[in-house]
C-alpha cells in the first residue's frame, strides 16, 4: 500500500518535471518592460432621489465610491467615501462628485431639478439681479453637430433677450457645450460656434455685444454624464452664466 | 444579401485597396493571431522574410551586486525595443544553446547559424558596474558570415542607475534597427507627449516611447490639451483654458517652464508645427468662426488660411515637404478631412462620408492617418477607428477593429508605428501599434490619457 502510493508519487513527480521542461521549451519572448503596477481605479456613483422637487422641498443625495482616498462634492466639500445627505437647494443644482485615489480620479454627477413656484406673489425680500438672471434666463439647446439656433429655441432666445434688455446693467458669459460623442478638438470649435450663435442672436435684437463674453467647453464640462440621448441633449447647449 | 456576404464583399474591396496602398509602406507582414475575427489583417512585404535575430540575455562581466538589477532592466528593454521595431524577427529564446556568449571569443557559430535557432544575426554582450560606472559592451554579428562576422561593436558607459541601463538599451537597439531596417533610425529614444487627468486636471505629460518614465510637464491647474512638440524637440505648443479663454501656450523643454506666446483672441486650439519648425498652424475663432491660421513660431505674422463658415480645426503639415496642410472642417455638416496648399489655396476634400477628424501626416509625406466613423447616423452603429489614407489616390485602409472609441493617431518618427488614444479598455488610454495595425499594446494605465503626439526624432 505504502509502496504503491510512493510509486504514484514518483510518477506524478516525473510527470510534473516533464511538464515543466515542456513549459520551459515553450517559453516565449518576455513581455515589454512592465508598466508600474496599476493601482485600482476608483469608482464613483452619485444619485439624487427624487430628481425633481418643488422649491423648498428636500431630496436625498446618495453616493458610493471605492478605492478613493479623497472624495468631495462641489458645493458640499469633502465627504465620506460613501453616504447620503439631505439637500434643499433653491435652484436646480448639479452635484459633481470627485473621487481621487492612487489609481486616478473618477467623477460622477447627479442633477437635481428644482421647480420654481409658479408666481412668487409676495416675495419678502426683493430678488437680486443675479437671482432674477438665474430664474429667468434659459439655456439654448442645439441639435447634434449643429450650431444654428433651432426653431423650437427661438422663443427662449426672445425671452432671454427681453429680460436682458430690461436689465441692461447685467453682463454675462455664454458657455458653449457639446455632448461626449465626437472628438475633443472639433467639439471645442463647435462649442465656440454655439456660444457665438447665441451671442449673435442676442446682438441681432439689440443686446450690446460688449456685455457678452463667450467661452467654449466642448465636451470638457458636461452637465450630465450618461450615454443616452436625453443626457446628450442636456449637454448640447449654450449656457448662461451671470458675470459678477 | 446577409451580413456575412456583405462582409465578404467588403473584405475583397479592402484587400484590393490594401494591396494598392500598403505596397508602398516598407512594413513587414505579421501573421494575425488565430482567434476568430471578421476582418482580414494584411500588409505589404507579403512573403518577405525578415532578418532572424537572436538576442541572448547580456551577461555580467564581473560580480558586482548591482549587475543583476541593471541587467534585468537592460535585457527586458533591449528585447522589447527590438521586438516592437517591426523590422526583425526575434528568434525564440527556447531555441538558444545553453552556453550564450558575453563576448566574441565565446561564440560557437554552428550553435546559432543552423537550426533550431537558424539565426542570421546575433546581438550579444555584457554589462558590469565598476568604479561607480556601468559599462555595457554590445556586438551585432552576422553569424552566417563566419569569416568576417562583426557588423557592429559598441561600448557605453554611464552612471549605474536603472534609468541609464534603459537608455543604453534604447541606444544600442536603435543602432541595430538602423542597420537592419534599411537605414531608417530607430525610435527607441523617442518621446510621446500626451494629456493626462491623473492629477485631477488635464495636464501635458511626456513618456518614453515604450510607456516608461512618465512625467508631468505642465501645472496649469485648468484644462490643457493638444500637445505638439517642435521638430527639434525644444518647444511644446499646446492649448489651455486661461482667464481670457482658450490660448495657445508654449513650453520650453530646455528651460522646463512656460515661455511667452501672444494671446490671439477668441478660442485658439490645436497648434501644429511646420517641419522646419519656423511656423505654426492653428485654429482660431478670433474673427468669429473657427478657422485655420498660420503664424511664425513666435506667434507673429498671423495669416488666415480658411474662410468657410463651419468650424475648422486640427491642422497637420505635410511632414516631408511642409508645402501642404491637412485639417478638419465642418463646413458641409459632419466634420471631414481636407488638404490645402500651405498658403490656403487648392482645398481638396479627402474623406467621402461619416465623421472624420484628427489627421496626422506621415513622415514620408505619402499618407494621412485619421480617426473616422465611416458609418454614421441613426441605425448605423459606427465606431471611431484609426484609418490610413494614401493621399494621392484617397484609398484607405482601416487599422483598428477591436472596439472602443479610437482617436488622435500620431506617427512615429520612422513611419512604422502609430500611437493613438482608445477607450477599448473601458477608459481613454494611450495605445501603440505598427502602421499595419499589428503589435497593438497599451502604454498608459493611470487615470485617463489622451491626445498622444510622437516626437519628430
Interface residues (C-beta under 8 A of the other chain):
Chain A: X24 X25 X26 X27 X28 X29 X30 X31 X32 X33 X35 X36 X38 X39 X41 X98 X100 X103 X104 X105 X145 X147 X182 X183 X184 X185 X186 X188 X189 X190 X192 X193 X196 X215 X216 X220
Chain B: X73 X76 X77 X79 X80 X83 X84 X90 X92 X93 X94 X166 X197 X198 X199 X200 X202 X210 X211 X212 X223 X225 X226 X239 X241 X245 X246 X266 X267 X269 X270 X283 X285 X288 X289 X290 X310 X311 X312 X313 X314 X328 X330 X333 X334 X335 X355 X357 X358 X371 X384 X407 X408 X427 X441 X443 X444 X445 X446 X447 X448 X450 X451
